Amino acid sequence: MTPPAITFRPAAPSDLDTLLTLMQGLQEDDPWSVPFREEKVRDVVRELLATPSAGRAYLICYGENSIGYVVLSFDFSLEYGGRNAWVDEIFVKREFRGQSIGSRAMNFAIQAARDLGANVLHLEVNRGNRAIDLYRRLGFEDHDRYLLSKPLVDRVPEAT
């Protein structure tokens, strides 16, 4: 019997809980630099799903099962000639890694960004992340720059 195909589909509002579960998996593997607060993240994902001009979320599916996700977000850059996309997050469940699903998901993201009118696709990756070699093979280039961030809203302190 042929195994189910890997497919990609836009996430819908009804996929919110599935996305949050997958996002928890990402936090276990490669946590954000800010605390992951599910109640806050739930609101932000809900906003993303309702605002296509901000970005798109896609589920990576193995048959009927969601085994990962990729999120594109958009910005505008004079340097890069207008609309840009970012791979904001990409995640594949551990048991499905090593089967080229990450490569397929990145190629899907590249094409989706093109189809959505982006001139450039950016991503950031934590130092030491094993996926950096994949990103380089797909043509992503390092820049001699730093990513600097300044929070513009108060962060909720971590519970003790």
C-alpha positions, 0 to 999 in steps of 0.5 A, spaced: 500 500 500 502 506 498 503 511 504 499 517 504 502 523 500 504 530 504 500 536 502 500 543 504 493 546 506 491 553 508 490 553 516 483 555 517 480 558 524 477 551 526 485 549 526 487 553 531 487 548 537 491 544 532 496 549 530 497 551 538 499 544 539 504 544 533 507 550 536 508 547 543 512 542 539 516 547 536 517 550 543 520 544 546 525 544 540 527 551 538 524 556 543 522 563 542 526 568 545 520 571 549 515 566 553 510 562 550 504 564 553 498 560 550 493 565 551 496 570 548 499 566 542 492 563 541 489 571 540 495 572 535 494 566 531 487 567 531 488 574 528 493 572 523 488 567 520 483 573 520 488 577 517 491 575 510 494 581 509 499 580 515 501 573 513 498 566 512 499 559 516 499 552 512 498 545 515 503 540 513 499 534 512 500 526 512 494 524 509 489 527 514 494 528 519 497 535 521 504 533 522 507 540 522 506 547 519 509 553 516 507 561 517 509 566 512 508 573 514 509 580 510 512 586 510 514 592 506 522 594 504 525 599 500 531 595 500 528 589 497 523 593 492 516 592 496 513 586 499 517 581 502 515 575 506 518 571 512 518 564 514 516 566 521 515 559 523 516 552 520 515 545 524 515 538 522 514 533 528 520 529 530 517 522 527 517 525 520 523 528 520 529 526 515 524 524 510 525 531 506 518 534 509 522 540 511 525 541 504 518 540 501 515 545 506 520 550 504 519 549 497 512 550 498 513 556 502 518 559 497 512 558 491 507 561 496 511 567 497 512 568 490 504 567 488 503 572 494 507 577 490 513 577 495 520 579 492 524 576 497 523 571 502 527 572 509 528 567 515 531 567 521 534 561 525 537 560 531 545 559 532 546 552 532 539 550 529 541 544 524 536 546 519 541 552 517 544 547 512 537 546 509 536 553 508 543 555 505 542 549 500 535 552 498 539 559 496 538 563 503 544 567 504 547 570 510 548 577 511 553 581 515 548 584 519 545 583 526 537 582 528 536 587 533 529 587 536 526 592 541 519 591 544 514 596 543 509 593 548 510 591 555 511 583 556 507 579 561 512 577 566 513 570 567 509 566 572 514 564 578 
